[in-house]
Amino acid sequence: MHLPMKDDILLVGYGAVGVIYSYILERSGKAQVTAVARGNYEIASGRGINIQSVRFGGRIANFKPHRVVKSVSEALDRPYKYVVVATKALPDVLPTAQLLAPILSPSYNHPLPTIVLLQNGIGVERDLYDHAFTSLGKRLRIIAAAVYILTNLNPVGDEVIHDREARIDIGLYHPLEGPRTEDPDNSLISFHHMVMEGGGGSKVFENIQPIKYHKNMWNAGFATVASLTRHPVPALFTSNITSNHQSTLKGVVSELALVGRALGYTESQIPATIVDDIYDTTKALFHNTGTQHKASMLLDVQLGKPFEVEVILGEVVRHGHRLGVPIPRLETMYLCLSVMQEQTLRSLPARSK
């Protein structure tokens, strides 16, 4: 009896999101995952990482994927159908193109895999696509994703806490200039089915960028304020704050909506009700619900790590300036977070930057 062939998948970034999606992909029965665990290799390759998941029925002890390596360079011994990137998007620290350089070099003697970016922010695909075209003369196939998940890795790095949500909205990245990305082997649909069969949620979109922008509005509107105050999102919905500062929070989301409309997103994509919709949905999720989840940006700030200010907020501010949209609240937040990021980077050892 011949077992069905499994697709080799390289997953880069073995934090909370990376662990959960390694588990989902392995659980599908269609993939064997090689995980690049740069900061937690000893734990990940040794006893494995415990997962405490509401979605997947409780405790999964000592989970390990098919293979764990320390770096992308150590994983070049085979062709991969997908490279799944679950790292933070930090173009001001370590650009994704630099992280994936061994795969995107002529010395990688296999066909270019499809890249799946499970990263926050907007514009994260552009630099990677341009780098591949410039350095290899090839058009990289990228699956862009909006990731909806409530999960954190504990400070020790040996246990992931995961709630019910594990959903991605995905679509092919198409550059603004040049031909649209082709997908002759249906890699987008195949990845969608793999996630679904592994117990995750997935939905495919023809035009993924407005979906990503909509998701980013939450990060740019609430994760940023939580990070600036150094308190989790539930602190934004106490009776005192909602009584006295609701209009300010909604004003931040309103500026994000204005930039989205200036980018050409339609009423169906960025509806007139979106400010109230996002505020009310966030309040329902975090007010008096007992959730202990912290936005990843806040966790990074609290731990003194670089955080995703450029892709979550900086990119929006740059679009606003280019398009002539007044965004005084976003500019102020971007200034404050940029100062925090610069001081964080200055405090790190050179090898950690």
C-alpha positions in Angstrom: 0.0 0.0 0.0 1.4 3.3 -1.1 0.8 6.3 1.2 -0.2 9.5 -0.7 2.7 11.9 -1.4 2.9 14.9 0.9 4.0 18.4 -0.2 7.2 19.7 1.4 6.6 23.1 3.0 9.2 25.3 4.5 7.8 27.5 7.3 9.9 30.4 8.4 9.1 32.0 11.8 8.3 29.6 14.6 6.5 31.8 17.0 2.8 31.5 18.0 1.4 31.9 14.5 4.1 29.7 13.0 3.5 26.9 15.5 -0.3 26.9 14.9 0.0 26.8 11.1 2.7 24.1 11.2 0.2 22.1 13.2 -2.7 22.9 10.8 -0.6 22.0 7.7 0.7 18.7 9.3 -2.8 17.9 10.5 -4.1 18.1 6.9 -2.2 14.9 6.1 -1.0 16.6 2.9 2.1 18.3 4.1 5.4 17.7 5.8 6.7 20.9 7.3 10.3 22.0 7.8 10.1 24.7 10.4 12.9 27.3 10.7 13.1 28.1 14.4 15.7 30.8 14.7 15.1 31.9 18.3 13.6 28.7 19.9 15.4 25.9 18.1 16.5 24.0 21.2 13.0 23.7 22.5 11.3 23.2 19.1 13.7 20.5 18.0 14.0 18.9 21.5 10.9 18.2 23.5 8.7 20.2 21.2 6.1 22.9 21.9 2.9 22.5 23.8 -0.2 23.9 22.3 -3.2 24.8 24.5 -6.0 25.4 21.9 -9.7 26.0 22.3 -10.2 25.3 18.6 -8.3 22.0 18.6 -9.8 20.6 21.7 -7.4 21.4 24.5 -3.8 20.4 25.1 -1.5 19.1 22.4 1.6 18.0 24.1 5.1 18.3 22.7 4.2 19.1 19.1 6.9 18.9 16.6 6.6 19.3 12.8 8.3 16.9 10.3 11.7 18.7 10.7 13.1 21.6 12.6 16.2 23.6 11.4 18.0 26.7 12.7 18.1 28.7 9.4 16.8 28.9 5.9 20.3 28.0 4.6 20.1 24.6 6.4 16.9 23.7 4.5 18.0 23.9 0.9 18.3 20.2 0.4 14.9 19.7 -1.2 12.3 21.4 -3.4 9.4 23.0 -1.6 5.9 23.6 -3.0 5.4 26.5 -0.5 7.5 28.7 1.7 5.2 30.0 4.4 6.5 33.1 6.1 5.1 33.6 9.6 7.7 36.1 10.9 7.1 39.7 11.9 7.3 42.0 8.9 10.2 44.3 9.8 11.5 46.0 6.7 13.5 48.5 8.9 15.2 45.6 10.7 15.3 42.4 8.5 13.5 42.6 5.2 11.7 39.5 4.1 13.8 39.3 0.9 16.9 39.2 3.1 15.4 36.5 5.3 14.6 34.4 2.3 17.8 35.2 0.4 19.0 31.5 0.3 15.8 30.4 -1.4 15.9 33.4 -3.8 19.4 32.8 -5.0 20.7 31.0 -8.1 22.4 28.5 -5.7 19.0 27.1 -4.8 18.9 24.3 -7.4 15.1 23.7 -7.4 12.1 25.5 -8.9 11.0 28.6 -7.1 8.3 27.8 -4.6 5.1 29.7 -4.0 5.6 32.2 -1.1 2.8 32.5 1.4 3.0 35.6 3.5 1.2 35.2 6.9 2.3 38.7 7.9 0.6 41.8 9.3 0.5 45.1 7.5 0.2 46.3 3.9 2.7 46.5 1.1 4.6 43.5 2.5 4.6 41.7 -0.8 5.9 44.5 -3.0 9.6 44.5 -1.9 9.9 40.7 -2.0 8.4 40.5 -5.5 10.6 43.3 -6.8 13.7 41.7 -5.2 13.1 38.4 -6.9 12.5 40.0 -10.2 15.6 42.2 -9.9 18.0 39.5 -8.6 16.7 36.4 -10.5 14.7 37.9 -13.4 11.7 35.8 -12.3 8.2 36.8 -11.3 7.6 35.3 -7.9 4.2 33.8 -7.1 3.1 35.2 -3.8 0.0 34.3 -1.8 -1.0 37.3 0.3 -3.0 36.8 3.4 -5.0 38.5 6.1 -4.6 36.5 9.2 -7.2 36.3 11.9 -5.9 34.5 15.0 -5.8 35.0 18.7 -2.6 33.3 19.9 0.4 34.0 22.0 3.7 32.2 22.8 4.5 32.2 26.5 7.7 34.0 27.7 9.6 30.7 28.1 8.9 29.8 24.5 7.6 26.3 25.1 3.8 26.8 25.0 1.4 28.4 22.6 -2.0 29.6 23.9 -4.6 29.6 21.2 -8.3 30.7 21.2 -10.9 29.6 18.6 -9.9 31.8 15.7 -7.5 30.5 13.0 -8.7 31.9 9.7 -6.9 33.3 6.7 -8.3 35.3 3.8 -5.9 34.7 0.8 -5.3 35.7 -2.7 -2.6 36.1 -5.3 -0.4 39.2 -5.2 -0.5 41.1 -8.5 2.0 43.9 -9.0 0.8 47.3 -9.9 3.0 47.3 -13.0 3.6 44.3 -15.2 1.5 41.2 -16.0 -0.8 39.7 -13.4 0.5 36.7 -11.5 -0.3 33.4 -13.1 -1.1 30.2 -11.2 -1.1 27.3 -13.7 -0.8 24.6 -11.0 -3.6 26.1 -8.8 -1.3 26.6 -5.8 -3.7 29.1 -4.3 -6.6 26.7 -4.3 -4.4 23.8 -3.1 -3.1 25.8 -0.2 -6.7 26.8 0.7 -7.8 23.2 0.8 -4.8 22.1 2.8 -5.6 24.7 5.5 -9.3 23.7 5.5 -8.5 20.0 5.8 -6.1 20.8 8.7 -8.9 22.4 10.7 -8.2 26.0 9.9 -10.4 28.5 8.2 -9.7 29.9 4.7 -11.4 32.0 2.1 -10.1 32.8 -1.4 -10.4 36.3 -2.9 -9.8 37.5 -6.4 -8.6 40.9 -5.1 -7.0 40.4 -1.7 -5.5 43.9 -1.1 -8.7 45.6 0.1 -9.3 42.7 2.4 -5.8 43.1 3.8 -6.3 46.9 4.2 -9.6 46.3 6.1 -7.8 43.9 8.5 -4.9 46.3 8.9 -7.4 49.0 10.0 -7.8 47.1 13.3 -4.1 46.8 13.9 -3.4 50.4 12.9 -6.4 51.6 15.0 -6.2 49.6 18.1 -3.0 47.6 18.4 -1.1 50.8 18.0 -3.0 52.6 20.8 -2.6 49.6 23.0 1.2 49.6 22.3 1.5 53.4 23.0 -0.4 53.0 26.3 1.3 49.7 27.1 -2.0 48.2 28.1 -4.0 45.5 26.2 -7.0 46.4 24.1 -9.6 45.7 26.9 -8.2 48.7 28.7 -9.5 50.9 25.8 -13.1 49.9 26.7 -13.5 50.7 30.4 -16.5 52.8 31.2 -14.3 55.9 31.8 -12.4 55.6 28.5 -15.5 54.9 26.4 -17.3 57.8 28.0 -14.6 60.3 27.4 -12.4 59.1 24.5 -14.6 57.1 22.2 -14.6 59.9 19.6 -10.8 60.0 19.6 -10.5 56.2 18.9 -13.2 56.4 16.2 -11.3 59.4 14.8 -8.2 57.2 14.3 -10.2 54.6 12.5 -11.9 57.3 10.4 -8.6 58.6 9.1 -7.7 55.0 8.1 -10.9 54.8 6.2 -10.2 58.0 4.4 -6.8 56.7 3.2 -8.5 53.5 2.1 -11.0 55.4 0.0 -8.2 57.5 -1.5 -6.5 54.3 -2.5 -9.6 53.5 -4.6 -11.3 51.0 -2.4 -15.0 51.0 -3.0 -18.1 51.4 -0.7 -18.4 47.6 -0.7 -14.8 47.2 0.4 -14.6 50.2 2.8 -18.2 50.9 3.7 -19.4 54.2 5.2 -20.3 52.3 8.4 -16.8 50.8 8.8 -15.8 53.1 11.7 -18.7 52.1 13.9 -18.4 48.5 12.7 -14.8 48.1 13.7 -15.2 49.9 17.0 -18.4 48.0 18.0 -16.9 44.6 16.9 -13.7 45.3 18.9 -15.6 46.3 21.9 -17.8 43.2 21.8 -14.6 41.0 21.5 -12.6 42.6 24.3 -15.0 44.4 26.7 -15.8 42.3 29.8 -15.1 39.0 27.9 -12.2 37.9 30.1 -9.8 37.5 27.1 -6.2 37.5 28.0 -5.0 38.0 24.5 -2.5 40.8 23.8 -1.8 42.3 20.3 1.5 41.1 19.0 2.7 44.7 18.7 2.1 45.3 22.4 3.9 42.1 23.3 6.9 43.2 21.3 6.9 46.6 23.0 6.7 45.0 26.5 9.5 42.6 25.7 11.7 45.3 24.2 11.7 43.8 20.7 11.3 45.6 17.4 7.7 45.9 16.3 5.8 46.3 13.1 5.3 50.0 13.0 6.3 50.5 9.3 4.0 47.9 7.7 1.0 48.6 10.0 1.1 52.3 10.3 4.0 53.8 8.3 2.8 52.5 5.0 -0.7 54.0 5.6 0.9 57.4 6.5 3.0 57.4 3.4 -0.1 56.6 1.3 -1.9 59.5 3.0 0.9 61.9 2.3 1.1 60.8 -1.4 -2.7 61.1 -1.8 -3.1 64.4 0.1 -5.3 62.9 2.8 -5.2 64.8 6.2 -4.3 62.3 8.9 -3.1 64.3 11.9 -3.9 61.5 14.4 -2.1 58.8 12.4 0.9 61.1 11.9 1.1 61.7 15.7 0.9 58.0 16.5 3.4 57.2 13.8 5.9 59.8 15.3 5.5 58.4 18.8 5.9 54.7 17.6 8.8 55.6 15.4 10.7 57.1 18.4 9.9 54.0 20.4 11.2 51.8 17.6 14.4 53.8 17.1 15.2 53.6 20.8 14.4 49.9 20.9 16.8 49.3 18.0 19.5 51.3 19.6 19.3 49.3 22.8 19.7 45.9 21.1 23.0 44.1 20.6 24.1 44.4 17.0 23.4 40.7 16.3 19.8 41.1 17.4 18.9 43.9 15.1 
